[in-house]
């Protein structure tokens, strides 16, 4: 029964692993939709679970078989150069599949290749993780045009660095494929595929994070430019209103009628100015709401100062 199950899995191994490899390649070129990426990840997880289950069954079969076997016969032959141990009738150790025995005496260089894959993958993942941390920890002062521009430039430089690293990602995929071609062990092949999925997912997440943050900052830059223009117009209007108020409140010997006319005109100007202040407050509220994860103290302090000055004028 176990042999039939193993044979069925082996019959589908090439097709499934080819599908996963092609899917990862398409994902690496950004050809997959989010829902397709999710299905690929699920297929990879299910395939690894199936192979792990098959390995456990394989171990149980070998353990039951080895209990009924006689002790292995070992003959030791000595020479002046080395000691060679000849092993006969040695049952496979638990966890070693018949296909895995074929690679039991692979060369030292080949045995180091999985470690090379791990090292390359970990180095790339660590570098990508540093970029993620940089993006999350980089807090921008909302409304500071110079700081926003400088940060956008740095993000573009980081994106270029990411593209320069793409050959390293390609090399990891090539090394992984070579490893898979050299082993028939189902668990090892599944483990290699899992590493590739991890590297590809981290690459995709970092790339998406860079692009999303750059787009956000470009929108913030546009909003901050508009906010700065509205701020200057509002400050100019408030300053002029404060001067007009002082003139209206100044006691003179002029006839009452001209003073009343000037007061009426001033009230009309205040009414128009209310639209300017309201538009500025709305834009400030948008910045405070949409960019709350960044430093919004400048916008809040400036807006509060404008509101205080405007309210003082209207209360007089």
ABEGO torsion letter per residue (X at the ends): XAAAAAAAAAAAAAAAAAAAAAAAAAAAAGABBAAAAAAAAAAAAAAAAAAAAAAAAAAAAAAAAAAABBBBBBBBBBBAABBBBBBBGBBBBBGBBAAAAAAAABBAAAAAAAAAAAAAAAAAAAAAAAAAAAAAABBBBBGBAAAAAAAAAAAAAAAAAAAAAAAAAAAAAAAAAAAAAABABAAAAAAAAAAAAAAAAAAAAAAAAAAAAAAAAAAAAAAAAAAAAAAAAAAAAAAAAAAAAAAAABBBABBAAAAAAAAAAAAAAAAAAAAAAAAAAAAAAAAAAAAAABBAAAAAAAAAAAAAAAAAAAAX
